[in-house]
Amino acid sequence: MLDRFFSSPAEGGFHWPGRLIAGSGAHRHVAALKEGKQTLIIADAAVAGLAHALLPETPFITVSGEPTEAALALLAASLPGDRWDLLIAIGGGSTMDMAKAIALMLRHGTIAVKDHPRTDKAPRLIAIPTLSGSGAETSRFSLLTGSDGLKHARRTWDAVPDLTIIDPSLIASAGRERLILGAFDTFIHLWETFICRTERNAATDMIALAHLPKLLESAARVDSAAEPEPDEVKALALASAWGGIAISNVRTGLIHTLAECLAAQLPLPHPVTLTVFFPAVMAHVVPFVPDRLQALSTVIGHPALPRIMNTWSSVLTTTSATPQVVEALNKHPFDEAALLTSVLRDTVLQKEHPAPIDVSVITALIREAIARVRESKTRINTDAIWTSSLSI
């Protein structure tokens, strides 16, 4: 019921049908939860050993690489004929997407269930992320690449894991760079739901105001530490999970859309493509969101914009994001017209983006972003952004 509902100035609301538990050692709950249930583990191939250690003698399948509709078909065909009561997904965003798709396939015989209402059909799904950032561990989206090479998103509350378990000890081993890029992915989710024009609501505002300051602090500390502290990893993982909840209620914005469309052309991780468009779109949008920045400044403790830009300018410079994009652009053809066409298919952008956008504006932003990366400008030029936003 009302699965296509999004908040508007006339009507507002919030929904999330899952449950979230976070803390060191939280994975210990799983053994009791699976007792007496026909259980199948869906694990990232990279953490198969961890899956064995956490849940010995439990049947499992491994997944690797980007989730595709073809891989899903093969997995679904290979699953034993038993009726599974419980699926446990262990891994990163790709594993979560595949597990959610498998759950939908087992419940409905198809993944073509966009905007399908929540059901009580088996199997139930538990998500145990070993990476943070995508929000797939809590969101109602399942993204799989089709035969056309494009990612197709299914949106249904029936895909939300019944239980998400955040255990920092399972995420810390991801390493500094993955933690930082994952934190940046989370930042974009929270930032874009916070600044959208009409779909945001009191609950998503509270999520952003609670987690954006912690996200900036923890990303900077992880970047400077030899080993990430459990509390910092927990903060990043919780922000990721709540970001997934937020984007299930408020659709993502221009940075996210541009990045997804670029990823269809270049073999790059999603957080890396986000870094391509961040400076240009931020400079474009901040003059139109002074109220949002003011609200954020009250919880950060000083002007939000310098804090945001300085943090990401410093932290992202220490990752391989820009070199990865430069290498991809040198090795693969880049089609500006195709990117523009893909972005323009997102008709929600015209309604939700805080600043006026049209073909010429988006084209200019794409060209500015790609030129900046080709010149390997790893530092974010904050001067232009601050100059255009002196009243904030």
N, C-alpha and C positions, 0 to 999 in steps of 0.2 A: 504494500500500500504506500502510495506517495514516494516511490523509489526514485523518481525523477525530480523530486523537490529540492530546490536550492533556495537559500534565504534571499529576500529582496527587501527594498524599503517598506513594502506593504506588509509582508509576512516574514517572520524569522523562525528559525528552528535549528536544532542540532540533534544528531543521532550517531550512536556507535554501539553495536551489539556485542562487542568482544569483552574480554577481561584481560587485565595487565598485571603481572607480578614482576617486581624487580628487586634484585639484591644479590649479594655474593652467596653462591651456593644455591640459588633459587632452582637450579635444574633438579635438585633432589626430589622435588614434588612429582616428577614425571613417573618414577617407578610405581608409586601408589596409584597414580591416575590411570595407568595402563593395566592395572591388575584386573584380570578376568576379561579383558577386551582383546579382540582380534586386531593386533596392532601392526602397522607397517611404517617403517622409517623411510623418509625421503631425504637423502643427505647429499650435500655437495661432495663430489669426488675427493676434494682436497681435505675434507674433514671426516672421511669414512672411518678412520681410526678412532676419532673422538666419538662417533656414533656408536661404534662397538663398545668403547669403554663406558659410555653413559648408560647404554641399554644392551647389555650382552644377551645373546641368544634371542634377539628380536629380529624378525625378517626386515630387510631393508633393500632399497634400490638406490643407486647413485646417479646423479645428474652432473653434467659438466657443460661449460660454455654458456652462451646465451640461450635462453629458453625459446624453442621454436615449436610451431604447430606440428611440424613433421616429427620432431623428437617426442612430442606428447603422444602422437598417434602410435608410435612404436612402443612407448612405455605402457600405454593403456592396453595395447594388444598383448603385451608380455606379462601383465599382472595376473597372478593366479586367480582362479575363479571364486575364491572364498569371498564372503561378504565382510569387508573390513569395517570394524567399529571405530577405529581411531587411526589417524595419520599424524605422524610427528615429523615436522620439517626442521632440518638442522643445516644451516648454511647462510649464505648471503641473499641479496635481493632476487637473484635469478632462481635460486632454489625455492624461495618463497613463492615466486610467480608460478613455477612449475607445480609445486605442491597444491596451490590453490586451484590451478587448472585441473589437476588430477582429481581433487575433491569434487569439483563441479562435474567432471566427466562421470565419476562413480555415482554421484547423486542423481544426475539428470540424463546421462548418456550423451551429453554434448557440452561444449563450452560456450555455445551461442546463447548465453543467458544474460545479456546486458540488461541492467535494471530489473533483474528478477528479484522478487521479494525473498526475504530470509525464510528458510525452511528448517524443519527439524529432522531431515533425512540424514542417515549415516552416510559416510563416516564423519565424525567430528575431526577438527584440525587443531593441533598445537604447534605453534611457531617458536623455535628457539634460535634466534639469530646469532651468527658468529661474526657478522659484520654489521655496521650501523651506517645509516645515511639514506637509504632508499625509502624507508617507511613501509616497505612491502610487508613487513611483519605485522602490521596493524591495518593496512589500508584495504579498501574494497576493490582495488584494481588488480587485475592480472594481465601482464603485458607479455605477449608472445609474438615472435617474428613469423610472418606468413611466407608463403612461397614467392610473394612479390618483393621480398626483402625489407618490408616495412613492418614496424611494430604496431600491433593491433591491441588496443586496450579494451578489456571487458570490465564493465563497472557493475557490480552487484554486491549488495550487503551479504549475500550468501557466500561470498569469497572471504569475508573477514574471518581470520582465525578465531576459534572459540576461546583460546587462551594463548597469550603471548608471554613468554618467560624471558626476561632480560637478566642475564647473568654476566657481570663484567669479566669474570675470570675466563669466559669462553670467547670474549671479544678482544681482550687485550693483545692477544697474539697476532692480531691482524697487522700490526706494525704501524709506525708513525704515519707514513704517507697515506695509507688506506684510511686511517682514522681521520686525518685532516681532510682528505677529499670527501669522505663520507659526511663529515661535519659541515662542509660547504654545501653539499647536496641538501642536507637538512636545513641549513640556513635559507636557501632559496625557497624551499617549501614553506617555511614559517614566514619569511619576509613577504612572499607574494600573496599568501592568504591574508596577511595583515594589511596590505595596502590595496587590495582589490576594491572596486567601487561599491558594489551592492551585495555580494554574497557573503561577506564576512558577518560575523555575529558576535555576541558577547562571549560565547564559549571559545571561539577560535581566537578572539583577541586575548583572552586570558592565557590560552596556550602559548601564543607568540610572546606575550609580555613575561611569562614565567620562564620560558626556555631560551629566548634569544640572548639575554645577558649571560646566562650560564654557558651557552654554546660558544660565545666569543671568548669567555675566560678559559674554558677548558681546552678549546682548540689551540690557544696561545700557549697554555701550559704543556700540552702534549707535544707541541712543536719544540719546546725548549728543554724537555726532559729526556734523559737517557732512556728511561723506561716509563711508560705511562702509568700514573697512579690509578688504583681501582676507582676512586671517587670521580676522577676526570672521565674515565671510560664509561662509568655509569651515567654521568651527566650527558655525554654525547649519545649514548644508546637510548636514554629516556627521551631526549629531544627528538631523536629519529622516530621513535615509536609514536610520540605525540604529534610529530609532523605528519605521519601517515594518517592519523585520525583527523587532523586539520584538513588535509587535501581531500579526504573523503567527503567533507562538508563544503569546501570551497575549492573551486577548480584553480589549477595553477596558472601562472601568468606568462608574460612574454619571454623572459629568460629561459624558462623551462621549455616552452614551445620551440623556440629557436634551437635550443640544444638538442631536443629530441629529433628535430628535422635534420640537423647536421649529422647526428649519429646514424641516420639512414644512409648517408653518403660516405662517411669515414668510419673505419673500424676503431672507434674510440669508446672508452667507458663513459657512461652518462655524466658523472661528476666532472670529468675533464672537458666535455663539450660545454658544460655550464660556465666554466671559467672563461671561455672564449667571449661570451656576450655580456658578462657581468659589468665591466667598466662602462661600456657604451650605453647599456640600458639604464644603469644607475644614474648616469649623468643626464639622461633623457627624462627620467621619471621623478627624481627627487624634488624638483621645484613644484611639483603638483601634489606632494604629500606632506606638507609642513605639519599638519595635525598629527599624522602618524609618527613622524620623527619626534615631535614634542612629547607624545605619550610614551614613546620608547625611551626618550631621554630621562624621564622621571624614574624609571626603574634601573637604568644604567648608571645614573648618578652624575652624568655630564653630557654634553651634546652627543647625540647618538651617531650622527653621520661620520664625524672624524673617527670615532671608535670603530665603527663598522669597516670603513675603508682602510684605516691603518692596520687593523687586525688582518684582514684578508690580503692586503698588499704584502704584509710581512710574511704571513704563514704560507700563502700559495707560492711565493717565490722559492721556498725551500722544497717544493715538490717538483716532479718531472712533468707536470701538466702541460706547460707551454712547449717544451721540447717534443712531447708526444704529438701535439697538434701540428707543429711545424713539420715533423717527419711525415705525418699522415697527409698533409697538404702537398708535400713534395712527391709522394708516392702514388697518390690517388687523384683522379680528376675531381674538381670542385665545380658544381653547377649552381651558380647564384640564382638563376631563374627557377630552377627546380626547388631550391630551398625556399624562395619567396612564395612560390605556389603552394608548397606544403604548409607554410605558416599561415597563409591566408585562408586555408581550409578551417582553421580554428575560429569559428564565428563568435565564440564566447569572448575572445580577446577584445573585439570592438566594444563590447558591453562592459567588460570588467577592468580593462587597463586604465589606470588613473590619468594618463596623459593622452592627448589626441594622437591617433595613429592612422596612417593610410599607407598606400603602396610606396609613396615616396619616402616617408619616414622610416618604414621598415627596411627599405632598400638601403638607405643611408646608414642605418644602424648595422646592417649586415656588412657593408663595405668597410665601415670604420673598424668593426670587430676583427674581420679577417685581415685587414691591413696591419692592424696592431700586432696580431699574432705572427704574421709573416715577417715582421720586423723584429720579432722576439722581444717585444717589450714586456718583460716579466713583471715590472713594477707597475702598479696602478697609478695613473696620474690623477691625484686627488684635487689639484689646484682648480681645474675647470669645474669640477663638481661643487666645490665649496664656493667658488666665485658666483656660480649660478644660484646658490642657495643661501645667500648671506642673511636672508630674513628668517631662516629656520632656527 
